[in-house]
Amino acid sequence: MIAETPQLGHATYLFSKPVNMTEFLTIYGRVAREDIRHNRGNVAERLGFLRRIISRPQLAGLAEELKSCLGEVVDYAEACG
């Protein structure tokens, strides 16, 4: 099992939805973040890596960036309210 909790100053890695979750988790569990960032052995492509977002103190900013990356419409009234 793989579980990660976002932490301030750490990155959140975004991946496209895998066709085969078992295969994704097997590969993901065996590689380092550096392997993904530098696409060593074509691992980023095999995992469907999209982007890495650095966590910030302003959670609203992080939420906006995540929504933008995921193609969701950002509700600016909610973010500013």
Jmol script that loads the backbone (N, CA, C; Angstrom):
load data "model"
ATOM      1  N   MET A   1       0.844  -1.177   0.000  1.00  0.00           N
ATOM      2  CA  MET A   1       0.000   0.000   0.000  1.00  0.00           C
ATOM      3  C   MET A   1       0.882   1.230   0.000  1.00  0.00           C
ATOM      4  N   ILE A   2       0.462   2.233  -0.726  1.00  0.00           N
ATOM      5  CA  ILE A   2       1.192   3.496  -0.783  1.00  0.00           C
ATOM      6  C   ILE A   2       0.233   4.598  -0.365  1.00  0.00           C
ATOM      7  N   ALA A   3       0.634   5.386   0.617  1.00  0.00           N
ATOM      8  CA  ALA A   3      -0.175   6.524   1.065  1.00  0.00           C
ATOM      9  C   ALA A   3       0.762   7.672   1.387  1.00  0.00           C
ATOM     10  N   GLU A   4       0.412   8.858   0.929  1.00  0.00           N
ATOM     11  CA  GLU A   4       1.228  10.029   1.198  1.00  0.00           C
ATOM     12  C   GLU A   4       0.332  11.177   1.625  1.00  0.00           C
ATOM     13  N   THR A   5       0.830  11.970   2.545  1.00  0.00           N
ATOM     14  CA  THR A   5       0.113  13.143   3.023  1.00  0.00           C
ATOM     15  C   THR A   5       0.884  14.383   2.590  1.00  0.00           C
ATOM     16  N   PRO A   6       0.228  15.335   1.899  1.00  0.00           N
ATOM     17  CA  PRO A   6       0.931  16.553   1.505  1.00  0.00           C
ATOM     18  C   PRO A   6       1.486  17.284   2.730  1.00  0.00           C
ATOM     19  N   GLN A   7       2.709  17.771   2.621  1.00  0.00           N
ATOM     20  CA  GLN A   7       3.352  18.505   3.696  1.00  0.00           C
ATOM     21  C   GLN A   7       3.931  19.792   3.143  1.00  0.00           C
ATOM     22  N   LEU A   8       3.895  20.841   3.942  1.00  0.00           N
ATOM     23  CA  LEU A   8       4.419  22.133   3.554  1.00  0.00           C
ATOM     24  C   LEU A   8       5.878  21.998   3.136  1.00  0.00           C
ATOM     25  N   GLY A   9       6.208  22.551   1.977  1.00  0.00           N
ATOM     26  CA  GLY A   9       7.571  22.489   1.475  1.00  0.00           C
ATOM     27  C   GLY A   9       7.876  21.244   0.667  1.00  0.00           C
ATOM     28  N   HIS A  10       6.971  20.291   0.664  1.00  0.00           N
ATOM     29  CA  HIS A  10       7.141  19.077  -0.124  1.00  0.00           C
ATOM     30  C   HIS A  10       6.286  19.189  -1.380  1.00  0.00           C
ATOM     31  N   ALA A  11       6.544  18.346  -2.326  1.00  0.00           N
ATOM     32  CA  ALA A  11       5.816  18.421  -3.589  1.00  0.00           C
ATOM     33  C   ALA A  11       4.680  17.407  -3.647  1.00  0.00           C
ATOM     34  N   THR A  12       3.647  17.772  -4.383  1.00  0.00           N
ATOM     35  CA  THR A  12       2.564  16.868  -4.712  1.00  0.00           C
ATOM     36  C   THR A  12       2.763  16.482  -6.170  1.00  0.00           C
ATOM     37  N   TYR A  13       2.789  15.208  -6.451  1.00  0.00           N
ATOM     38  CA  TYR A  13       2.989  14.725  -7.816  1.00  0.00           C
ATOM     39  C   TYR A  13       1.636  14.346  -8.404  1.00  0.00           C
ATOM     40  N   LEU A  14       1.359  14.840  -9.606  1.00  0.00           N
ATOM     41  CA  LEU A  14       0.104  14.545 -10.282  1.00  0.00           C
ATOM     42  C   LEU A  14       0.358  13.565 -11.432  1.00  0.00           C
ATOM     43  N   PHE A  15      -0.513  12.573 -11.516  1.00  0.00           N
ATOM     44  CA  PHE A  15      -0.411  11.562 -12.558  1.00  0.00           C
ATOM     45  C   PHE A  15      -1.762  11.427 -13.244  1.00  0.00           C
ATOM     46  N   SER A  16      -1.742  11.047 -14.517  1.00  0.00           N
ATOM     47  CA  SER A  16      -2.999  10.752 -15.192  1.00  0.00           C
ATOM     48  C   SER A  16      -3.551   9.450 -14.608  1.00  0.00           C
ATOM     49  N   LYS A  17      -4.834   9.221 -14.818  1.00  0.00           N
ATOM     50  CA  LYS A  17      -5.468   8.017 -14.283  1.00  0.00           C
ATOM     51  C   LYS A  17      -4.860   6.788 -14.956  1.00  0.00           C
ATOM     52  N   PRO A  18      -4.313   5.872 -14.161  1.00  0.00           N
ATOM     53  CA  PRO A  18      -3.679   4.699 -14.773  1.00  0.00           C
ATOM     54  C   PRO A  18      -4.697   3.715 -15.336  1.00  0.00           C
ATOM     55  N   VAL A  19      -4.298   3.051 -16.397  1.00  0.00           N
ATOM     56  CA  VAL A  19      -5.132   1.996 -16.978  1.00  0.00           C
ATOM     57  C   VAL A  19      -5.152   0.803 -16.032  1.00  0.00           C
ATOM     58  N   ASN A  20      -3.994   0.507 -15.447  1.00  0.00           N
ATOM     59  CA  ASN A  20      -3.860  -0.637 -14.554  1.00  0.00           C
ATOM     60  C   ASN A  20      -3.267  -0.154 -13.227  1.00  0.00           C
ATOM     61  N   MET A  21      -4.083  -0.040 -12.200  1.00  0.00           N
ATOM     62  CA  MET A  21      -3.640   0.495 -10.909  1.00  0.00           C
ATOM     63  C   MET A  21      -2.578  -0.391 -10.265  1.00  0.00           C
ATOM     64  N   THR A  22      -2.694  -1.697 -10.405  1.00  0.00           N
ATOM     65  CA  THR A  22      -1.699  -2.610  -9.825  1.00  0.00           C
ATOM     66  C   THR A  22      -0.323  -2.349 -10.429  1.00  0.00           C
ATOM     67  N   GLU A  23      -0.283  -2.213 -11.736  1.00  0.00           N
ATOM     68  CA  GLU A  23       0.992  -1.936 -12.416  1.00  0.00           C
ATOM     69  C   GLU A  23       1.548  -0.578 -11.978  1.00  0.00           C
ATOM     70  N   PHE A  24       0.678   0.434 -11.905  1.00  0.00           N
ATOM     71  CA  PHE A  24       1.101   1.767 -11.475  1.00  0.00           C
ATOM     72  C   PHE A  24       1.731   1.712 -10.084  1.00  0.00           C
ATOM     73  N   LEU A  25       1.045   1.082  -9.134  1.00  0.00           N
ATOM     74  CA  LEU A  25       1.543   1.025  -7.762  1.00  0.00           C
ATOM     75  C   LEU A  25       2.831   0.218  -7.646  1.00  0.00           C
ATOM     76  N   THR A  26       2.957  -0.821  -8.459  1.00  0.00           N
ATOM     77  CA  THR A  26       4.183  -1.615  -8.457  1.00  0.00           C
ATOM     78  C   THR A  26       5.366  -0.757  -8.912  1.00  0.00           C
ATOM     79  N   ILE A  27       5.193  -0.030  -9.995  1.00  0.00           N
ATOM     80  CA  ILE A  27       6.268   0.836 -10.503  1.00  0.00           C
ATOM     81  C   ILE A  27       6.538   1.974  -9.522  1.00  0.00           C
ATOM     82  N   TYR A  28       5.481   2.658  -9.077  1.00  0.00           N
ATOM     83  CA  TYR A  28       5.619   3.817  -8.191  1.00  0.00           C
ATOM     84  C   TYR A  28       6.319   3.439  -6.879  1.00  0.00           C
ATOM     85  N   GLY A  29       6.012   2.293  -6.374  1.00  0.00           N
ATOM     86  CA  GLY A  29       6.597   1.852  -5.115  1.00  0.00           C
ATOM     87  C   GLY A  29       8.072   1.507  -5.211  1.00  0.00           C
ATOM     88  N   ARG A  30       8.579   1.352  -6.413  1.00  0.00           N
ATOM     89  CA  ARG A  30       9.975   0.945  -6.607  1.00  0.00           C
ATOM     90  C   ARG A  30      10.899   2.066  -7.070  1.00  0.00           C
ATOM     91  N   VAL A  31      10.361   3.245  -7.343  1.00  0.00           N
ATOM     92  CA  VAL A  31      11.199   4.323  -7.869  1.00  0.00           C
ATOM     93  C   VAL A  31      11.299   5.476  -6.881  1.00  0.00           C
ATOM     94  N   ALA A  32      12.351   6.264  -7.047  1.00  0.00           N
ATOM     95  CA  ALA A  32      12.544   7.470  -6.230  1.00  0.00           C
ATOM     96  C   ALA A  32      11.947   8.672  -6.954  1.00  0.00           C
ATOM     97  N   ARG A  33      11.667   9.715  -6.192  1.00  0.00           N
ATOM     98  CA  ARG A  33      11.124  10.947  -6.793  1.00  0.00           C
ATOM     99  C   ARG A  33      12.072  11.486  -7.870  1.00  0.00           C
ATOM    100  N   GLU A  34      13.370  11.366  -7.630  1.00  0.00           N
ATOM    101  CA  GLU A  34      14.360  11.827  -8.608  1.00  0.00           C
ATOM    102  C   GLU A  34      14.207  11.070  -9.930  1.00  0.00           C
ATOM    103  N   ASP A  35      13.904   9.785  -9.851  1.00  0.00           N
ATOM    104  CA  ASP A  35      13.696   8.993 -11.070  1.00  0.00           C
ATOM    105  C   ASP A  35      12.527   9.541 -11.868  1.00  0.00           C
ATOM    106  N   ILE A  36      11.476   9.912 -11.166  1.00  0.00           N
ATOM    107  CA  ILE A  36      10.289  10.465 -11.836  1.00  0.00           C
ATOM    108  C   ILE A  36      10.612  11.825 -12.428  1.00  0.00           C
ATOM    109  N   ARG A  37      11.229  12.697 -11.628  1.00  0.00           N
ATOM    110  CA  ARG A  37      11.519  14.059 -12.099  1.00  0.00           C
ATOM    111  C   ARG A  37      12.464  14.076 -13.290  1.00  0.00           C
ATOM    112  N   HIS A  38      13.398  13.146 -13.344  1.00  0.00           N
ATOM    113  CA  HIS A  38      14.363  13.112 -14.442  1.00  0.00           C
ATOM    114  C   HIS A  38      14.011  12.057 -15.491  1.00  0.00           C
ATOM    115  N   ASN A  39      12.869  11.416 -15.330  1.00  0.00           N
ATOM    116  CA  ASN A  39      12.356  10.408 -16.256  1.00  0.00           C
ATOM    117  C   ASN A  39      13.380   9.307 -16.540  1.00  0.00           C
ATOM    118  N   ARG A  40      14.061   8.898 -15.496  1.00  0.00           N
ATOM    119  CA  ARG A  40      15.044   7.822 -15.646  1.00  0.00           C
ATOM    120  C   ARG A  40      14.345   6.529 -16.043  1.00  0.00           C
ATOM    121  N   GLY A  41      14.867   5.891 -17.055  1.00  0.00           N
ATOM    122  CA  GLY A  41      14.270   4.637 -17.518  1.00  0.00           C
ATOM    123  C   GLY A  41      12.855   4.826 -18.042  1.00  0.00           C
ATOM    124  N   ASN A  42      12.528   6.057 -18.453  1.00  0.00           N
ATOM    125  CA  ASN A  42      11.199   6.370 -18.995  1.00  0.00           C
ATOM    126  C   ASN A  42      10.085   6.160 -17.963  1.00  0.00           C
ATOM    127  N   VAL A  43      10.445   6.225 -16.676  1.00  0.00           N
ATOM    128  CA  VAL A  43       9.475   5.918 -15.622  1.00  0.00           C
ATOM    129  C   VAL A  43       8.365   6.968 -15.524  1.00  0.00           C
ATOM    130  N   ALA A  44       8.689   8.238 -15.741  1.00  0.00           N
ATOM    131  CA  ALA A  44       7.651   9.279 -15.657  1.00  0.00           C
ATOM    132  C   ALA A  44       6.561   9.036 -16.696  1.00  0.00           C
ATOM    133  N   GLU A  45       6.977   8.679 -17.882  1.00  0.00           N
ATOM    134  CA  GLU A  45       6.002   8.403 -18.940  1.00  0.00           C
ATOM    135  C   GLU A  45       5.186   7.149 -18.623  1.00  0.00           C
ATOM    136  N   ARG A  46       5.832   6.111 -18.142  1.00  0.00           N
ATOM    137  CA  ARG A  46       5.106   4.876 -17.806  1.00  0.00           C
ATOM    138  C   ARG A  46       4.094   5.108 -16.692  1.00  0.00           C
ATOM    139  N   LEU A  47       4.399   6.031 -15.765  1.00  0.00           N
ATOM    140  CA  LEU A  47       3.476   6.331 -14.662  1.00  0.00           C
ATOM    141  C   LEU A  47       2.409   7.348 -15.045  1.00  0.00           C
ATOM    142  N   GLY A  48       2.562   8.011 -16.182  1.00  0.00           N
ATOM    143  CA  GLY A  48       1.609   9.045 -16.577  1.00  0.00           C
ATOM    144  C   GLY A  48       1.816  10.334 -15.807  1.00  0.00           C
ATOM    145  N   PHE A  49       3.080  10.620 -15.452  1.00  0.00           N
ATOM    146  CA  PHE A  49       3.407  11.823 -14.685  1.00  0.00           C
ATOM    147  C   PHE A  49       2.991  13.069 -15.451  1.00  0.00           C
ATOM    148  N   LEU A  50       2.265  13.961 -14.767  1.00  0.00           N
ATOM    149  CA  LEU A  50       1.813  15.194 -15.386  1.00  0.00           C
ATOM    150  C   LEU A  50       2.581  16.415 -14.889  1.00  0.00           C
ATOM    151  N   ARG A  51       2.713  16.493 -13.566  1.00  0.00           N
ATOM    152  CA  ARG A  51       3.279  17.717 -12.998  1.00  0.00           C
ATOM    153  C   ARG A  51       3.588  17.528 -11.531  1.00  0.00           C
ATOM    154  N   ARG A  52       4.464  18.368 -11.034  1.00  0.00           N
ATOM    155  CA  ARG A  52       4.824  18.394  -9.621  1.00  0.00           C
ATOM    156  C   ARG A  52       4.512  19.790  -9.108  1.00  0.00           C
ATOM    157  N   ILE A  53       3.815  19.863  -7.994  1.00  0.00           N
ATOM    158  CA  ILE A  53       3.435  21.146  -7.406  1.00  0.00           C
ATOM    159  C   ILE A  53       4.020  21.221  -6.009  1.00  0.00           C
ATOM    160  N   ILE A  54       4.749  22.299  -5.726  1.00  0.00           N
ATOM    161  CA  ILE A  54       5.333  22.491  -4.402  1.00  0.00           C
ATOM    162  C   ILE A  54       4.249  23.030  -3.471  1.00  0.00           C
ATOM    163  N   SER A  55       4.070  22.398  -2.324  1.00  0.00           N
ATOM    164  CA  SER A  55       3.078  22.841  -1.343  1.00  0.00           C
ATOM    165  C   SER A  55       3.466  24.202  -0.790  1.00  0.00           C
ATOM    166  N   ARG A  56       2.478  25.025  -0.535  1.00  0.00           N
ATOM    167  CA  ARG A  56       2.698  26.384  -0.055  1.00  0.00           C
ATOM    168  C   ARG A  56       1.950  26.617   1.249  1.00  0.00           C
ATOM    169  N   PRO A  57       2.354  27.667   1.969  1.00  0.00           N
ATOM    170  CA  PRO A  57       1.638  27.997   3.204  1.00  0.00           C
ATOM    171  C   PRO A  57       0.180  28.372   2.930  1.00  0.00           C
ATOM    172  N   GLN A  58      -0.082  28.991   1.767  1.00  0.00           N
ATOM    173  CA  GLN A  58      -1.447  29.395   1.427  1.00  0.00           C
ATOM    174  C   GLN A  58      -2.157  28.213   0.778  1.00  0.00           C
ATOM    175  N   LEU A  59      -2.944  27.506   1.562  1.00  0.00           N
ATOM    176  CA  LEU A  59      -3.628  26.320   1.042  1.00  0.00           C
ATOM    177  C   LEU A  59      -4.573  26.653  -0.098  1.00  0.00           C
ATOM    178  N   ALA A  60      -5.182  27.855  -0.066  1.00  0.00           N
ATOM    179  CA  ALA A  60      -6.085  28.241  -1.150  1.00  0.00           C
ATOM    180  C   ALA A  60      -5.330  28.291  -2.467  1.00  0.00           C
ATOM    181  N   GLY A  61      -4.104  28.792  -2.450  1.00  0.00           N
ATOM    182  CA  GLY A  61      -3.295  28.842  -3.667  1.00  0.00           C
ATOM    183  C   GLY A  61      -2.980  27.455  -4.191  1.00  0.00           C
ATOM    184  N   LEU A  62      -2.693  26.548  -3.289  1.00  0.00           N
ATOM    185  CA  LEU A  62      -2.411  25.162  -3.686  1.00  0.00           C
ATOM    186  C   LEU A  62      -3.657  24.534  -4.291  1.00  0.00           C
ATOM    187  N   ALA A  63      -4.798  24.756  -3.652  1.00  0.00           N
ATOM    188  CA  ALA A  63      -6.054  24.193  -4.163  1.00  0.00           C
ATOM    189  C   ALA A  63      -6.350  24.732  -5.563  1.00  0.00           C
ATOM    190  N   GLU A  64      -6.128  26.030  -5.787  1.00  0.00           N
ATOM    191  CA  GLU A  64      -6.358  26.617  -7.107  1.00  0.00           C
ATOM    192  C   GLU A  64      -5.442  25.983  -8.143  1.00  0.00           C
ATOM    193  N   GLU A  65      -4.177  25.819  -7.790  1.00  0.00           N
ATOM    194  CA  GLU A  65      -3.229  25.242  -8.736  1.00  0.00           C
ATOM    195  C   GLU A  65      -3.592  23.797  -9.056  1.00  0.00           C
ATOM    196  N   LEU A  66      -3.993  23.032  -8.052  1.00  0.00           N
ATOM    197  CA  LEU A  66      -4.404  21.651  -8.286  1.00  0.00           C
ATOM    198  C   LEU A  66      -5.632  21.594  -9.186  1.00  0.00           C
ATOM    199  N   LYS A  67      -6.623  22.431  -8.900  1.00  0.00           N
ATOM    200  CA  LYS A  67      -7.837  22.451  -9.725  1.00  0.00           C
ATOM    201  C   LYS A  67      -7.504  22.817 -11.156  1.00  0.00           C
ATOM    202  N   SER A  68      -6.616  23.785 -11.330  1.00  0.00           N
ATOM    203  CA  SER A  68      -6.222  24.205 -12.667  1.00  0.00           C
ATOM    204  C   SER A  68      -5.545  23.064 -13.416  1.00  0.00           C
ATOM    205  N   CYS A  69      -4.661  22.350 -12.747  1.00  0.00           N
ATOM    206  CA  CYS A  69      -3.956  21.223 -13.375  1.00  0.00           C
ATOM    207  C   CYS A  69      -4.909  20.097 -13.726  1.00  0.00           C
ATOM    208  N   LEU A  70      -5.938  19.928 -12.918  1.00  0.00           N
ATOM    209  CA  LEU A  70      -6.882  18.838 -13.126  1.00  0.00           C
ATOM    210  C   LEU A  70      -8.008  19.222 -14.067  1.00  0.00           C
ATOM    211  N   GLY A  71      -7.989  20.486 -14.529  1.00  0.00           N
ATOM    212  CA  GLY A  71      -8.987  20.928 -15.483  1.00  0.00           C
ATOM    213  C   GLY A  71     -10.301  21.335 -14.860  1.00  0.00           C
ATOM    214  N   GLU A  72     -10.324  21.542 -13.550  1.00  0.00           N
ATOM    215  CA  GLU A  72     -11.546  21.982 -12.892  1.00  0.00           C
ATOM    216  C   GLU A  72     -11.629  23.499 -12.935  1.00  0.00           C
ATOM    217  N   VAL A  73     -12.836  23.999 -12.985  1.00  0.00           N
ATOM    218  CA  VAL A  73     -13.047  25.436 -12.964  1.00  0.00           C
ATOM    219  C   VAL A  73     -12.810  25.945 -11.544  1.00  0.00           C
ATOM    220  N   VAL A  74     -12.015  26.999 -11.433  1.00  0.00           N
ATOM    221  CA  VAL A  74     -11.716  27.577 -10.134  1.00  0.00           C
ATOM    222  C   VAL A  74     -12.799  28.597  -9.793  1.00  0.00           C
ATOM    223  N   ASP A  75     -13.383  28.455  -8.612  1.00  0.00           N
ATOM    224  CA  ASP A  75     -14.399  29.389  -8.135  1.00  0.00           C
ATOM    225  C   ASP A  75     -13.681  30.481  -7.345  1.00  0.00           C
ATOM    226  N   TYR A  76     -13.401  31.620  -8.000  1.00  0.00           N
ATOM    227  CA  TYR A  76     -12.623  32.682  -7.363  1.00  0.00           C
ATOM    228  C   TYR A  76     -13.383  33.325  -6.217  1.00  0.00           C
ATOM    229  N   ALA A  77     -14.704  33.344  -6.267  1.00  0.00           N
ATOM    230  CA  ALA A  77     -15.494  33.908  -5.158  1.00  0.00           C
ATOM    231  C   ALA A  77     -15.280  33.067  -3.906  1.00  0.00           C
ATOM    232  N   GLU A  78     -15.224  31.750  -4.075  1.00  0.00           N
ATOM    233  CA  GLU A  78     -14.986  30.848  -2.937  1.00  0.00           C
ATOM    234  C   GLU A  78     -13.552  31.000  -2.415  1.00  0.00           C
ATOM    235  N   ALA A  79     -12.602  31.136  -3.318  1.00  0.00           N
ATOM    236  CA  ALA A  79     -11.191  31.250  -2.930  1.00  0.00           C
ATOM    237  C   ALA A  79     -10.914  32.558  -2.199  1.00  0.00           C
ATOM    238  N   CYS A  80     -11.637  33.610  -2.557  1.00  0.00           N
ATOM    239  CA  CYS A  80     -11.404  34.920  -1.945  1.00  0.00           C
ATOM    240  C   CYS A  80     -12.290  35.151  -0.731  1.00  0.00           C
ATOM    241  N   GLY A  81     -13.311  34.350  -0.569  1.00  0.00           N
ATOM    242  CA  GLY A  81     -14.283  34.573   0.488  1.00  0.00           C
ATOM    243  C   GLY A  81     -13.868  33.997   1.751  1.00  0.00           C
TER     244      GLY A  81
END
end "model"
wireframe off; spacefill off
backbone 0.3
color backbone group
